[in-house]
Amino acid sequence: MRHIIRKAGRSTGNRQNGFTLVEMIITTGIIGIFAILVIPRASGIFTSNNLIVAQAEIESVIRAAQKYRSASVRAGLYTGITITTLSNGAYGVEPFTTGTNQNAFGETVSIVSANSNSDATLTYVTPSAADCQNLADNLSGRAGVKTVPACTASTLSFNLE
């Protein structure tokens, strides 16, 4: 009996510590499944944050355009309005995220007078049609928005009141 116990003791002493190949494969699989579930949700958080910033930028431009139009020298018209004018003047538009005329997505934003200067058209480019539609839905019926915001591919445009 002693011989059996000693032999068993000796064989376990020679065993090397570490993970087996099967354990490594299972662990890698679990990490992979976790990554597949988490990464798309995390990227959605960043997109959502950009949409919030985009919404704030657009609302800032709307307020600034109304202030621009209400100046006595403008006589209720949008004559000469541009994003650069709104950014450089005392109209409350902060410089955009990545420079003048670039929005939270690094895309183009512009505003021009329309309809004999009685209206102004705001154009805001987004990275995707889905982002554009989210912004359009959020802006529908808002004060300062004259026409229903519409998307052409990833470009949002509407007239201001």
C-alpha positions as a printed Julia matrix, in Angstrom:
161×3 Matrix{Float64}:
   0.0    0.0     0.0
   2.83   2.39    0.82
   4.33   1.74   -2.58
   1.12   2.87   -4.32
   0.87   6.08   -2.31
   4.48   6.96   -2.95
   4.09   6.31   -6.66
   1.0    8.48   -6.84
   2.81  11.23   -4.94
   5.76  11.11   -7.28
   3.69  11.36  -10.44
   1.8   14.46   -9.25
   5.08  16.1    -8.34
   6.19  15.92  -11.98
   3.04  17.57  -13.33
   3.65  21.07  -14.68
   1.39  23.94  -13.65
  -0.42  26.09  -16.24
  -3.48  26.17  -18.44
  -4.39  23.44  -20.85
  -5.14  24.17  -24.48
  -8.84  23.48  -23.9
  -8.97  26.0   -21.03
  -7.3   28.63  -23.21
  -9.74  28.04  -26.08
 -12.75  28.29  -23.76
 -11.43  31.52  -22.18
 -10.73  33.06  -25.58
 -14.23  32.1   -26.74
 -15.85  33.73  -23.71
 -13.84  36.94  -24.23
 -14.79  36.93  -27.92
 -18.51  36.56  -27.16
 -18.26  39.36  -24.58
 -16.55  41.63  -27.14
 -19.22  40.91  -29.75
 -21.92  41.95  -27.3
 -20.21  45.02  -25.79
 -18.42  46.78  -28.68
 -21.56  47.62  -30.74
 -23.22  49.09  -27.66
 -20.15  51.15  -26.81
 -19.99  52.59  -30.34
 -23.68  53.48  -30.0
 -22.79  55.56  -26.96
 -20.28  57.59  -29.0
 -22.8   58.1   -31.81
 -25.42  59.15  -29.3
 -23.0   61.66  -27.78
 -22.27  63.14  -31.22
 -26.01  63.44  -31.89
 -26.47  65.36  -28.64
 -23.62  67.71  -29.58
 -25.02  68.06  -33.12
 -28.47  68.93  -31.75
 -26.91  71.6   -29.52
 -24.9   73.02  -32.44
 -27.99  73.28  -34.64
 -30.03  74.94  -31.9
 -27.18  77.38  -31.31
 -27.14  78.29  -35.01
 -30.94  78.74  -35.02
 -30.78  81.12  -32.03
 -27.87  83.05  -33.56
 -29.66  83.33  -36.93
 -32.75  84.73  -35.21
 -30.55  87.25  -33.39
 -28.82  88.13  -36.69
 -32.16  88.64  -38.44
 -33.62  90.74  -35.62
 -30.81  93.32  -35.76
 -32.29  96.64  -36.89
 -29.81  96.94  -39.74
 -31.11  93.65  -41.22
 -34.76  94.77  -41.35
 -35.97  91.24  -40.66
 -33.94  89.67  -43.47
 -31.15  87.09  -43.56
 -29.06  89.08  -46.07
 -25.39  87.99  -45.98
 -25.8   85.32  -43.31
 -23.1   82.63  -43.13
 -21.73  80.34  -40.44
 -18.54  82.4   -40.43
 -20.55  85.58  -39.78
 -22.38  83.89  -36.91
 -19.13  82.49  -35.46
 -17.15  85.72  -35.7
 -19.89  88.12  -34.65
 -21.65  88.67  -31.35
 -24.3   86.09  -32.15
 -23.41  83.44  -29.6
 -22.22  80.71  -31.96
 -19.08  79.14  -30.55
 -16.5   77.93  -33.03
 -17.49  74.47  -34.13
 -15.84  71.29  -32.86
 -13.16  70.97  -35.54
 -13.12  74.47  -36.98
 -15.36  76.95  -38.72
 -18.04  75.29  -40.85
 -17.34  71.81  -39.43
 -19.77  70.17  -37.01
 -19.51  67.56  -34.24
 -19.01  64.85  -36.88
 -16.23  66.78  -38.66
 -18.63  67.37  -41.54
 -19.82  70.59  -43.2
 -22.46  72.93  -41.82
 -23.66  75.98  -43.73
 -26.37  78.6   -43.68
 -27.37  80.81  -46.62
 -30.15  83.28  -47.26
 -33.01  82.11  -49.46
 -36.31  83.38  -50.9
 -35.19  86.98  -51.42
 -33.41  86.93  -48.04
 -36.63  86.4   -46.07
 -35.59  82.82  -45.22
 -32.32  81.11  -44.42
 -31.52  77.5   -45.28
 -29.42  75.52  -42.8
 -27.52  72.52  -44.18
 -25.9   70.06  -41.79
 -23.97  67.02  -43.05
 -23.87  63.87  -40.9
 -21.88  60.63  -41.33
 -24.94  58.5   -42.09
 -28.54  58.68  -43.21
 -29.6   57.25  -39.82
 -27.88  60.1   -37.95
 -29.48  62.6   -40.31
 -32.94  61.13  -39.73
 -32.48  61.18  -35.94
 -31.65  64.89  -36.1
 -34.56  65.58  -38.46
 -36.96  63.82  -36.1
 -35.65  65.8   -33.12
 -35.97  69.14  -34.95
 -39.48  68.69  -36.37
 -41.86  71.17  -34.79
 -39.11  73.06  -32.93
 -39.26  76.83  -32.59
 -37.23  78.55  -35.29
 -37.68  75.72  -37.8
 -39.92  76.89  -40.67
 -39.96  73.85  -42.96
 -39.94  70.19  -42.03
 -36.3   69.09  -41.75
 -35.47  66.73  -44.59
 -32.56  64.4   -45.29
 -31.01  63.75  -48.66
 -28.73  60.8   -47.94
 -26.74  62.08  -44.94
 -27.41  65.8   -45.44
 -30.03  67.54  -43.31
 -31.55  70.78  -44.54
 -34.42  73.05  -43.53
 -35.47  76.69  -43.61
 -35.42  78.88  -40.53
 -38.3   81.09  -39.46
